[in-house]
Amino acid sequence: MIKSSKIGKKSVELQSAARPSRIRRDPPGGDADRLARAAWWNSSEWEIRLALAGMAFFALAIAAVVIDLGELVSR
C-alpha cells in the first residue's frame, strides 16, 4: 500500500462571519394602493394592447400612403 504524503497544504479553520448577512428577506413595505396602481399600468396586458393598437395605426398609415400614390400615378 502507498503511504499518504505529508507535503500537502494544511487545513485552515474558518471563522464565522463578522457581520450578519445583508440580504433582505422580507418584501419592502409600502402603500398597497400605490402598488396596485403601479401593477395595473405595468401590466403586460396593457403592453400587448398598446402594441396591437400601434400595429393597426401603422398599417392604416401605410394603406393611406399607398392609396395616395395610386391616385397620383393614375392621373
Helices and strands as residue ranges (DSSP letters): H 32-41, H 44-74
